Amino acid sequence: MNAFGWIDWGIIGVYLIGTMAAGLAMRRYVGKVEHFIVAGREMDVYLGIASLAATEFGIITAMYTAELGFKNGFAGATPGILMAVAMAVVGFTGFVITPLRESGVLTIPELLDRKFGMRVRWLSGLVIVLGGLLNMGVFLRIGGEFLMIVSGIPLKHLEMTMTVLLLVVLVYTTLGGMLSVLVTDYLQFIIMGIGLVVVSALVASHVSWTSLVDGVQSRLGNGAFNPLVSPEMGVTYVLWQALNQLAVVLTWQTVIQRVLASRDARVARQVYIKTSFFFVGRFLIPAFWGMAALVALEASRMPANSLHAMPTFLATLLPTGLIGLVIASMLAAEMSTDASYLLTWSSILYNDIIAPLRKEPFSERQGLYVNRLIILAIGVFLLFYGLWYQLPGRVWDYLSITGNIYLSSISVLVVACCYWKRASRTGAVAAIVGGALAPILFLIAGWSQYVAIAGLASFGLAAGGMIFGSLLMPGSKKAQTLAV
């Protein structure tokens, strides 16, 4: 029986009011577009760590990582381990992120413009927004499903819950921009951390380590511990995920937004180094919840949809009061993620797609107005897209392949821009088109069993397009000198 009661409603209400007040308080400090997009480039190390960690853990994160644990056991944490390694290596070496921060740009396409020209900037902005919006499109529905199942509220209220949650995020993000995101991220990081610890302790007290390991072994076999022999993973899948996680570290906009908002390149590198291990926990902790659901749920309560196993398990486990705390922590995670993603895609639309088309630049007042309108428009898209799209397979695979629409090509472009003088505009265009081709075909066809092949093909076509396009049609000598 679900224990959700008035105490839980009170906890959630206090959290929402506090977050809204903190976010709106930042409006007074937003006077320029730079303040709105990159917080005036004043982010320090510890605020950056809290903000990045909060942004990269939403309800959808808990849901897809728990699903990976439920279906793949401990091997489900493989993407998180690969991302932690990639982030640590990039942080220690400064690969790409140092020249990117020192360039003083607001977005990656703006950097690409300096070497490849305005057309490449516009085209790269287009695929970034396309991949980003398709990626974010499923956040609200999946987050709403978690909230409905854990709280016991009927699923028929899902759309209303999604709408209210999005409106709260839209208000403070639209008014305060990156400043509101950073401040609310800090609060949400604290609440989210408390929730993760409490839930994990409760799950651990209910399912012993021995019974968890034995139960996962008996149900999933050796693939639960070794991703290379897992039926749903394997060598091709792991290789794709390794490339994907490196590309995320170098070009995923919500991550790069923290690099560009940092005080300098040293701060950006420290944020990467000190946040890297968080990504192991980001995958492993919810995967632990998913494995516990696999072992502990009775057959009569096991949902048909593997995505719902973890919240169904938590709904039977959490007492009154703790349900409110957990939902507040998950709301914190979701609101932080949604706010950052809204700001990220709107900044690309404004800075690299709309603004370059104007002969006269926007004034600061006009720029803020346009950015806010874009965020509202994205919010409307997310509501409608989230209502009708049906996922072709595991949530994580969908998120990975939609991200590949731009991750594969933009990661190749930014590396070439920073380190290869012979990279040309023709190579850049070929990389963008080639990198987007395989993921888009995959999504249209819905071939979920070929997701890893489509992902690897995306990287191969992007790299091949850049290399052969640049060698066949090299750029001018002037363009070759623009490597950062």
Secondary structure, DSSP 8 states (H G I E B T S, - for coil): -----HHHHHHHHHHHHHHHHHHHHGGGG--SHHHHHHGGG-B-HHHHHHHHHHHT--HHHHHHHHHHHHHHGGGGGHHHHHHHHHHHHHHHH-TTHHHHHHTT-SSHHHHHHHHH-HHHHHHHHHHHHHHHHHHHTTHHHHHHHHHHHHHT--GGGHHHHHHHHHHHHHHHHHHHHHHHHHHHHHHHHHHHHHHHHHHHHHHHHHS-HHHHHHHHHHHHGGGGT-TTT-TTS-HHHHHHHHHHHHHHHHH-HHHHHHHHHBSSHHHHHHHHHHHTTHHHHHHHHHHHHHHHHHHHS-GGG--SSGGGHHHHHHHHH--TTHHHHHHHHHHHHHHHHHHHHHHHHHHHIIIIIIGGG-SS---HHHHHHHHHHHHHHHHHHHHHHHHH---SS-HHHHHHHHHHHHHHHHHHHHHHHHH-TT--HHHHHHHHHHHHHHHHHHHHHT-GGGHHHHHHHHHHHHHHHHHHHHHHS---HHHHTT--
